[in-house]
Amino acid sequence: MKKLLSAAIIATLSLSAGAAFAGAQQDKMKDCNKQAGDKALKGDERKKFMSECLKAAAPAAATGDKKELPPKEAMGACAKAGKEKGLKGPEQKKYMSDCLKAKGPANVK
């Protein structure tokens, strides 16, 4: 019984993580598609641009872009940025609060 319950919990968590990844990937696809459209790229140029754009893993904070992130992406990006800054305890909590209100580490003042 415990094994069945454990398997059900693992399956549920896996599906949740997969859905979050799919949402982020869809957002990235929309952004890249819009950029390609703005540049009026067609054919092989568009394919190359889309490939490079989708492979790019640079978050908004690394590029200096002041783009607001969706809540799930902001949570991960803020946590990662706080960890990289070596914040702990109350400092980490305050940073996370400020970061989530700003919708991403690139927007924290």
Summary of the structure (lengths in Angstrom):
residues: 109
radius of gyration: 17.9
end to end distance: 50.8
largest distance: 57.9
contacts: 260
relative contact order: 0.10
helix: 77%
strand: 0%
